[in-house]
Amino acid sequence: MNILERTPTFLKNFLLSILMLLVSLFGTSAQQNVTFFGSSVCKGAGADSLHGYAWQLFHGGAIDTSKYKYFNASTGGDNTLKIQKESRLEKMLFPTKPDYVVIGLSLGNEGIRSPQDNNGREQILEQFRSRLLALADSFHRINIEPIIVNCYAHSYFTRDQYNFTKKMNRIINTWNYPSVNVLGAIDDFTGKWVEGYVGDPWHPNTKGHLEMSYAFVPSLFEAINKGKNPPTYDWNKSYTQLKNHNNVDYPLFFNVDNTIHSFTLSFRFKNSNNGSIAGFISENTNHKIEVDEHTITYKSLSGIFPKHLNDWTHIVLSHSYTNQLTILYINGKPIGKIKEQLVPVKIYFGGSASVIDLKDLTLHRSCLNEAEALDLFNKKFIQSSLEFYNSMTSPINNIVLDNKAQSLTQFSIDQGVTLENKILPLY
C-alpha cells in the first residue's frame, strides 16, 4: 500500500483544496493581458452597455479567454496628442500590465475634418502617422506587442477626408505591426457608416461594432505568441501547378470555424483549363469564379482576360456584408458588382478546371476597396485583417498549405489533386 492509499479521505480532500488554491493563485501566470487603448469607438461608444467591437471580440467565443484577459483603457475624444498630454499611458494603460495593446485611434479625432484644403489635411495625416508609429514603436521596445486598428468611417466625411482615411490605412499596411481593416467592414464606399449600422455620426451601433469585431483574425494573438511576424510579399517567381484530374470540387479549402461576414479572396493564375478556379460555399450554394476560354465569370459578372501561357491574371473577389455587395476585380480593374449578402462556411482555391497555375493566394477578413484591389494587383502587400497567405512559390509536402499570415488558419489539400512546384530563378 503506497502513502496515498494510506492517507485519510479528509486529508486528501484538504490537500486537493490546497492544490486548487495554488493553481488559482499561480496558474494564471500564463494568462496574457490584452488592453484596448484608444478613443470612444474603441471604448464601445454607440453600442449597448459600451459593448463595442473590443468587448464583442472577446465575449463572442472567438478568443480563448482562459489564455487572454480583456482590458479597455480607452477615453472618448482621445487622439495622439491627448494621450501624451493627459498621461494616458501612466494613468490608464500601464496599470493593466498589458502584453498586447490594441491601439484604436482615428483621423476624425486627430482633426482631419478641420483643414479646408488638402495641404492642411496632409499635415494632420503626417501628425497622426508619425505619432501613431512612434507609439507602436515605444510599446514594441518594452516587449508589449502593438496591434493597430485602422482608421474607420465617419458620417460627416467628405470625399477628400475619406481619401485621406484610405491613404492612412494604406500606410499602416506597410508597417511591421499587425493591423485590422475595420473600415472595410463598415464603410459605405464614401467613408460613412453603412445605413442600419449607425449609432450616431461619430460611432457605429451595436451591430456596426459587431461587424468591426469580425475584421479581427481570431487566432492573431495565438499566432503572435508562436512567433509569427507580419508577412511581406514574396517576390520569388516560382509558382505551383495544380492538377485536378479526379474532378475534385474544392482542391484547396478552408472550413470556416469563426464567423466571417465581409471578406476578400485573391490570387494570380495562368495556364488554366475551363472550369471553376476558386469560390466559396454560403447557404449550401457554391459561389464560383469560372474560366471559359478568354472570359472570367462570377455569376452575372464577366470580364475578358489575355489568355497566354506566361501571362498572370490577378483576381480579387471582395464581399461587403453590410453593403450587401460582391465586387469582382480583374488585374486591378473593377468588373462589376452583385447585390447579395453572404456568410461563407467554406472557402477554396482551385476548382473543376483540370489544370491551373497558381500563386499569391490571400484571404482577408474585410472587404477591400478599389484602391486596395489595385494595390494587390501591383504587389503592394495588404496585411490588415489577413487570415491567410501563401505565395505558392515553394514545394508543398504536407496535407495543408503553409500560412504566412499572422493566423493559424489552414487550407487543406484534397488528396485527389497533385501540386507541382515550378521552380524559376529569383531574377
Backbone torsions as a table, in degrees:
resi	resn	phi	psi	omega
1	MET	NA	126.0	180.0
2	ASN	-83.0	174.2	-173.6
3	ILE	-65.6	-32.4	179.5
4	LEU	-66.4	-39.0	179.2
5	GLU	-67.0	-29.9	-179.5
6	ARG	-82.0	-11.2	-176.9
7	THR	-75.4	129.8	178.1
8	PRO	-59.4	151.4	-177.0
9	THR	-58.9	-41.6	-177.6
10	PHE	-63.7	-34.5	-179.2
11	LEU	-73.1	-37.6	177.0
12	LYS	-63.0	-41.2	177.9
13	ASN	-63.8	-38.4	178.8
14	PHE	-64.0	-45.8	-179.9
15	LEU	-63.3	-37.8	178.3
16	LEU	-63.9	-40.7	178.8
17	SER	-65.5	-37.0	176.6
18	ILE	-64.0	-42.8	179.0
19	LEU	-61.4	-42.8	179.2
20	MET	-64.6	-36.6	177.2
21	LEU	-63.8	-43.1	179.6
22	LEU	-63.4	-38.8	178.0
23	VAL	-63.6	-41.8	-179.3
24	SER	-67.2	-31.0	-178.6
25	LEU	-81.7	-39.2	-171.8
26	PHE	-115.6	-14.8	-176.9
27	GLY	-73.2	-15.2	-179.6
28	THR	-82.8	1.2	-177.8
29	SER	-62.2	-25.3	179.3
30	ALA	-79.5	-14.8	179.9
31	GLN	-72.5	135.2	-177.5
32	GLN	-109.8	145.4	-176.8
33	ASN	-93.3	130.7	175.7
34	VAL	-116.2	115.3	-177.6
35	THR	-111.5	125.8	174.7
36	PHE	-89.0	128.0	-168.5
37	PHE	-137.2	102.2	-178.5
38	GLY	-167.0	-142.0	-176.2
39	SER	-108.1	-154.3	-167.6
40	SER	-65.5	-38.4	179.3
41	VAL	-64.6	-41.7	177.3
42	CYS	-63.7	-33.3	178.6
43	LYS	-71.4	-26.1	178.8
44	GLY	115.8	9.8	-178.8
45	ALA	-58.0	138.8	-177.7
46	GLY	97.9	-22.9	179.9
47	ALA	-95.3	153.7	176.1
48	ASP	-60.1	131.9	177.4
49	SER	56.5	26.4	-177.5
50	LEU	58.7	26.5	177.6
51	HIS	-86.1	74.3	-176.4
52	GLY	-84.7	-161.0	-174.3
53	TYR	-62.6	-35.8	-179.2
54	ALA	-66.0	-49.6	-179.6
55	TRP	-63.0	-43.2	-177.3
56	GLN	-68.3	-34.6	176.0
57	LEU	-58.5	-44.9	-174.9
58	PHE	-80.8	-24.1	-175.4
59	HIS	-110.6	12.3	-179.9
60	GLY	-99.0	2.2	177.8
61	GLY	95.0	-4.8	-178.0
62	ALA	-81.4	-25.8	-176.3
63	ILE	-106.9	136.1	176.3
64	ASP	-78.3	98.4	-174.8
65	THR	-75.0	-5.3	171.2
66	SER	-78.1	-17.5	179.2
67	LYS	-104.7	-29.6	-174.1
68	TYR	-128.2	130.7	-176.9
69	LYS	-107.6	134.9	-173.6
70	TYR	-91.7	131.7	170.6
71	PHE	-133.7	152.3	174.5
72	ASN	-134.0	113.7	-177.8
73	ALA	-114.8	35.5	-176.4
74	SER	-88.1	154.4	179.9
75	THR	-134.0	126.2	179.5
76	GLY	-55.8	136.2	178.0
77	GLY	85.8	-4.8	-176.8
78	ASP	-68.5	150.5	171.2
79	ASN	-140.6	-173.5	-175.1
80	THR	-66.4	-25.8	178.9
81	LEU	-78.6	-45.1	-177.7
82	LYS	-64.4	-34.6	179.4
83	ILE	-55.6	-41.6	179.7
84	GLN	-77.8	-45.9	-175.7
85	LYS	-62.6	-39.4	-177.0
86	GLU	-93.9	9.4	176.9
87	SER	54.1	44.2	-178.2
88	ARG	-64.0	-32.9	-179.0
89	LEU	-62.3	-51.1	-175.6
90	GLU	-71.0	-38.0	-173.5
91	LYS	-85.6	-31.3	-171.3
92	MET	-121.5	-43.0	-173.7
93	LEU	-78.7	-57.1	-172.5
94	PHE	-62.4	-30.3	175.4
95	PRO	-61.1	-19.0	177.4
96	THR	-83.0	-4.9	179.1
97	LYS	50.5	60.6	-172.8
98	PRO	-74.8	142.8	165.7
99	ASP	-93.9	-30.0	175.8
100	TYR	-129.8	141.0	172.2
101	VAL	-122.3	120.2	175.8
102	VAL	-95.4	109.1	-174.3
103	ILE	-88.4	119.1	-177.2
104	GLY	-123.3	75.6	179.3
105	LEU	-111.8	169.0	-174.1
106	SER	-138.7	155.2	173.1
107	LEU	-68.9	-25.7	178.2
108	GLY	-60.3	-51.2	177.7
109	ASN	-68.7	-25.2	-179.7
110	GLU	-70.8	-20.3	176.5
111	GLY	110.5	21.9	-176.0
112	ILE	-65.6	-19.2	-178.6
113	ARG	-86.2	-7.7	-175.7
114	SER	-80.9	-46.5	-176.4
115	PRO	-62.8	148.4	-179.2
116	GLN	-94.7	-5.5	178.6
117	ASP	-142.2	171.8	-175.6
118	ASN	-72.7	-23.9	174.6
119	ASN	-62.7	-44.5	177.4
120	GLY	-65.1	-39.1	178.7
121	ARG	-66.1	-35.3	177.9
122	GLU	-62.0	-38.1	178.7
123	GLN	-67.8	-39.8	176.3
124	ILE	-63.6	-43.5	179.2
125	LEU	-61.2	-43.1	-178.9
126	GLU	-66.6	-37.9	175.7
127	GLN	-60.2	-46.9	-179.1
128	PHE	-65.3	-46.1	-177.9
129	ARG	-59.2	-52.3	-173.9
130	SER	-67.6	-39.3	-177.2
131	ARG	-77.4	-34.9	177.2
132	LEU	-66.5	-43.6	178.6
133	LEU	-64.6	-40.9	178.1
134	ALA	-62.5	-38.4	178.4
135	LEU	-64.0	-46.4	178.7
136	ALA	-62.4	-42.4	177.9
137	ASP	-60.3	-40.6	-178.4
138	SER	-65.2	-37.5	176.4
139	PHE	-65.7	-45.1	-177.7
140	HIS	-60.0	-37.3	-178.5
141	ARG	-65.6	-26.1	-179.6
142	ILE	-106.3	25.6	173.3
143	ASN	63.9	31.4	168.3
144	ILE	-107.0	124.4	-175.8
145	GLU	-80.5	116.8	177.6
146	PRO	-85.9	140.5	172.9
147	ILE	-128.0	130.0	-171.3
148	ILE	-109.0	124.4	172.6
149	VAL	-85.3	120.4	-176.3
150	ASN	-63.8	165.6	178.8
151	CYS	-65.2	149.6	-171.0
152	TYR	-128.3	-169.1	-170.7
153	ALA	-77.7	170.8	177.5
154	HIS	-161.0	128.9	-173.6
155	SER	-66.2	-15.9	-179.1
156	TYR	-103.9	7.5	-179.2
157	PHE	-64.6	135.7	169.1
158	THR	-86.3	175.4	179.3
159	ARG	-60.4	-42.6	-179.8
160	ASP	-64.7	-41.6	179.9
161	GLN	-65.7	-37.1	175.9
162	TYR	-64.5	-42.8	179.4
163	ASN	-62.1	-37.7	177.8
164	PHE	-69.8	-32.9	175.5
165	THR	-62.8	-46.7	178.5
166	LYS	-65.0	-37.2	178.9
167	LYS	-62.5	-43.3	179.9
168	MET	-63.7	-40.4	179.5
169	ASN	-64.7	-35.1	177.9
170	ARG	-68.4	-32.5	175.6
171	ILE	-67.0	-45.6	180.0
172	ILE	-57.1	-33.9	179.6
173	ASN	-65.0	-15.7	179.0
174	THR	-90.3	-6.6	-178.3
175	TRP	-83.4	157.0	-178.0
176	ASN	-89.8	40.1	176.5
177	TYR	-131.2	144.0	177.4
178	PRO	-63.8	148.1	-178.4
179	SER	-144.9	166.2	-171.4
180	VAL	-129.7	123.6	-176.4
181	ASN	-87.7	75.8	179.6
182	VAL	-75.7	-23.0	177.6
183	LEU	-59.3	-42.5	-178.1
184	GLY	-69.8	-8.7	177.7
185	ALA	-93.8	-17.6	-167.0
186	ILE	-140.8	4.8	-175.3
187	ASP	-88.2	135.1	178.2
188	ASP	-87.7	14.5	-179.6
189	PHE	75.2	9.7	168.8
190	THR	-125.4	5.1	179.1
191	GLY	97.7	-1.1	-177.1
192	LYS	-102.3	159.1	174.3
193	TRP	-62.8	141.9	177.9
194	VAL	-67.7	137.7	178.8
195	GLU	-56.3	135.2	-177.3
196	GLY	95.7	-10.8	-179.7
197	TYR	-121.3	19.9	-173.1
198	VAL	-105.0	129.6	171.1
199	GLY	-87.7	-48.9	174.2
200	ASP	-159.1	176.2	-175.0
201	PRO	-56.0	-23.9	-175.3
202	TRP	-97.2	-17.5	-170.1
203	HIS	-138.5	148.1	171.0
204	PRO	-78.5	163.0	173.7
205	ASN	-85.3	-171.5	-177.3
206	THR	-58.7	-42.8	178.0
207	LYS	-62.6	-40.3	179.0
208	GLY	-64.6	-42.1	176.4
209	HIS	-60.9	-38.8	179.1
210	LEU	-61.3	-42.7	178.3
211	GLU	-62.0	-38.5	177.3
212	MET	-64.2	-37.4	-179.6
213	SER	-64.8	-32.1	179.5
214	TYR	-68.5	-16.1	179.2
215	ALA	-76.5	-13.3	176.0
216	PHE	-78.0	135.3	171.6
217	VAL	-72.0	117.3	-173.9
218	PRO	-57.5	-34.3	-177.4
219	SER	-93.0	15.1	-177.1
220	LEU	-57.1	-49.3	-177.4
221	PHE	-63.6	-40.4	177.7
222	GLU	-63.0	-40.9	-178.7
223	ALA	-65.5	-43.2	177.2
224	ILE	-61.9	-41.5	-179.5
225	ASN	-61.1	-30.0	179.1
226	LYS	-86.3	3.0	175.4
227	GLY	91.5	11.9	179.3
228	LYS	-78.6	132.2	179.6
229	ASN	-102.7	162.1	175.3
230	PRO	-57.0	132.9	-178.5
231	PRO	-78.4	163.3	172.3
232	THR	-127.4	167.5	-177.1
233	TYR	-66.0	137.7	177.9
234	ASP	-93.2	110.6	-175.5
235	TRP	-86.0	2.1	176.3
236	ASN	-57.4	134.5	-176.0
237	LYS	-84.2	-6.3	178.4
238	SER	-65.4	166.1	-178.7
239	TYR	-155.7	-178.8	-179.0
240	THR	-123.6	133.7	174.5
241	GLN	-99.1	124.4	178.8
242	LEU	-101.2	125.4	176.8
243	LYS	-113.4	123.6	-176.9
244	ASN	-124.6	79.8	-177.8
245	HIS	-93.0	0.5	-179.2
246	ASN	-107.2	13.2	178.4
247	ASN	56.2	41.3	176.2
248	VAL	-69.6	134.4	-177.0
249	ASP	-74.4	-40.3	-172.6
250	TYR	-131.3	80.3	-173.7
251	PRO	-57.6	-48.9	179.6
252	LEU	-121.8	110.9	-167.5
253	PHE	-135.3	153.3	177.9
254	PHE	-129.1	119.1	174.6
255	ASN	-86.7	114.7	-173.1
256	VAL	-69.7	123.6	179.9
257	ASP	-113.9	-6.9	171.2
258	ASN	-129.6	129.8	-169.4
259	THR	-47.5	130.3	171.0
260	ILE	-116.7	130.3	172.4
261	HIS	-108.0	-89.2	175.7
262	SER	-69.5	139.9	-178.9
263	PHE	-159.9	164.7	175.9
264	THR	-141.0	128.6	169.9
265	LEU	-113.9	142.4	-178.8
266	SER	-147.5	156.3	-179.2
267	PHE	-170.7	165.3	171.2
268	ARG	-113.0	144.1	177.6
269	PHE	-145.4	161.0	171.0
270	LYS	-156.9	172.7	173.7
271	ASN	52.0	44.9	-176.7
272	SER	-99.4	138.3	167.4
273	ASN	-76.5	169.5	177.9
274	ASN	-67.2	150.0	178.9
275	GLY	133.8	-174.1	178.6
276	SER	-77.5	148.3	-177.1
277	ILE	-127.7	-8.5	176.2
278	ALA	-176.4	169.0	176.9
279	GLY	162.7	-160.9	-177.8
280	PHE	-160.3	162.2	178.6
281	ILE	-109.4	128.9	174.9
282	SER	-143.2	129.8	-179.1
283	GLU	51.7	46.6	176.4
284	ASN	62.1	19.3	178.6
285	THR	-117.8	136.9	178.0
286	ASN	-88.8	112.2	179.6
287	HIS	-97.4	107.3	-165.9
288	LYS	-110.9	141.6	163.2
289	ILE	-95.6	128.1	-172.4
290	GLU	-128.7	154.6	175.0
291	VAL	-116.1	132.3	173.5
292	ASP	-136.8	99.2	-175.2
293	GLU	58.3	-111.5	-177.7
294	HIS	-99.5	16.3	-174.6
295	THR	-121.6	134.5	171.6
296	ILE	-106.1	133.6	-178.9
297	THR	-130.9	147.5	164.9
298	TYR	-134.3	102.7	-176.2
299	LYS	56.5	-118.7	-177.4
300	SER	-85.7	-3.8	-179.4
301	LEU	-90.6	140.0	177.6
302	SER	-151.0	148.8	178.3
303	GLY	-147.3	146.7	178.4
304	ILE	-84.9	141.0	175.4
305	PHE	-134.9	153.9	-179.3
306	PRO	-75.8	107.5	-175.3
307	LYS	-92.4	82.4	174.4
308	HIS	-119.2	148.0	-170.6
309	LEU	-57.6	-34.0	-174.1
310	ASN	-103.5	8.5	179.4
311	ASP	-99.3	123.3	176.2
312	TRP	-83.8	139.0	173.7
313	THR	-114.0	133.3	-177.0
314	HIS	-105.1	129.4	-178.6
315	ILE	-115.5	133.9	170.0
316	VAL	-128.8	124.4	173.0
317	LEU	-118.3	114.5	-171.1
318	SER	-119.8	125.3	-177.6
319	HIS	-116.4	126.5	173.8
320	SER	-104.4	110.6	-179.5
321	TYR	-65.6	-42.2	-175.7
322	THR	-70.1	-36.7	177.3
323	ASN	-84.9	-9.1	-178.3
324	GLN	56.9	48.6	-178.0
325	LEU	-136.4	142.1	168.5
326	THR	-119.8	132.0	-175.6
327	ILE	-121.0	132.4	177.5
328	LEU	-104.5	130.5	175.4
329	TYR	-120.3	137.5	173.3
330	ILE	-123.7	121.1	-178.4
331	ASN	51.3	43.9	174.5
332	GLY	83.4	-2.5	-177.3
333	LYS	-108.9	133.3	178.1
334	PRO	-69.6	129.6	179.6
335	ILE	-93.1	-36.0	-180.0
336	GLY	164.5	178.0	-178.9
337	LYS	-138.5	154.0	-178.7
338	ILE	-125.2	138.3	177.3
339	LYS	-79.9	112.3	177.9
340	GLU	-166.3	156.2	177.1
341	GLN	-128.5	120.2	-167.9
342	LEU	-126.8	149.9	172.0
343	VAL	-130.9	96.3	-174.8
344	PRO	-69.6	140.5	174.5
345	VAL	-112.6	-15.3	174.5
346	LYS	-146.6	136.4	177.6
347	ILE	-126.9	138.3	-174.9
348	TYR	-143.6	154.9	170.8
349	PHE	-116.8	151.4	-169.8
350	GLY	78.6	176.6	-179.3
351	GLY	179.6	-142.9	-175.6
352	SER	-75.2	-15.5	176.0
353	ALA	-57.8	128.2	-173.0
354	SER	-70.6	-26.7	178.2
355	VAL	-141.5	137.5	174.1
356	ILE	-157.8	139.4	172.8
357	ASP	-94.3	132.7	-174.1
358	LEU	-130.2	150.2	167.4
359	LYS	-162.2	167.4	175.6
360	ASP	57.1	53.8	177.9
361	LEU	-80.4	126.5	176.5
362	THR	-137.9	150.4	171.8
363	LEU	-135.1	122.1	177.8
364	HIS	-109.6	146.7	177.7
365	ARG	-92.1	44.5	179.6
366	SER	-165.0	160.4	177.8
367	CYS	-86.9	117.6	177.5
368	LEU	-80.1	139.7	179.5
369	ASN	-86.2	-178.4	-173.6
370	GLU	-62.1	-41.5	179.5
371	ALA	-64.0	-38.8	-179.4
372	GLU	-72.2	-35.5	175.5
373	ALA	-62.5	-40.0	176.8
374	LEU	-66.5	-38.8	176.8
375	ASP	-59.0	-45.9	179.4
376	LEU	-60.3	-42.6	177.4
377	PHE	-59.5	-39.7	-179.0
378	ASN	-84.9	11.8	175.1
379	LYS	65.6	28.9	170.5
380	LYS	-91.7	109.9	-166.3
381	PHE	-69.6	141.5	178.0
382	ILE	-119.0	106.4	-177.5
383	GLN	-98.4	-8.2	179.6
384	SER	-65.6	128.2	178.3
385	SER	58.3	30.0	-178.2
386	LEU	-81.9	112.8	-179.3
387	GLU	-83.9	-35.5	-175.8
388	PHE	-151.7	141.4	174.1
389	TYR	-151.2	126.2	169.4
390	ASN	-142.0	123.2	-177.5
391	SER	-74.5	-16.8	-179.6
392	MET	63.6	30.0	-179.5
393	THR	-98.5	-9.2	-176.7
394	SER	-113.6	155.8	176.0
395	PRO	-58.6	142.3	-178.4
396	ILE	-111.2	114.1	-176.3
397	ASN	-124.7	39.5	-175.7
398	ASN	-141.1	175.9	177.5
399	ILE	-91.8	-3.6	176.0
400	VAL	-132.3	158.2	175.4
401	LEU	-83.3	138.1	175.1
402	ASP	-63.7	139.6	-179.7
403	ASN	-111.5	114.8	-179.2
404	LYS	-86.4	-10.1	178.9
405	ALA	-73.6	164.5	174.3
406	GLN	-80.0	75.5	-172.4
407	SER	-163.3	152.7	176.8
408	LEU	-104.0	8.7	177.7
409	THR	-61.3	140.4	179.2
410	GLN	-124.4	135.4	169.4
411	PHE	-96.4	121.3	179.9
412	SER	-81.9	156.2	179.0
413	ILE	-110.2	118.5	176.6
414	ASP	-64.4	132.9	-175.8
415	GLN	-71.2	-4.7	177.9
416	GLY	-86.6	2.2	178.8
417	VAL	-119.9	160.2	174.9
418	THR	-118.9	144.8	179.4
419	LEU	-122.6	122.3	-177.8
420	GLU	-120.3	122.4	179.2
421	ASN	-76.3	128.6	177.2
422	LYS	-103.4	102.4	-173.6
423	ILE	-82.5	125.2	176.6
424	LEU	-124.7	157.0	178.8
425	PRO	-64.3	154.7	-177.9
426	LEU	-68.2	-21.4	-174.8
427	TYR	-117.3	NA	NA
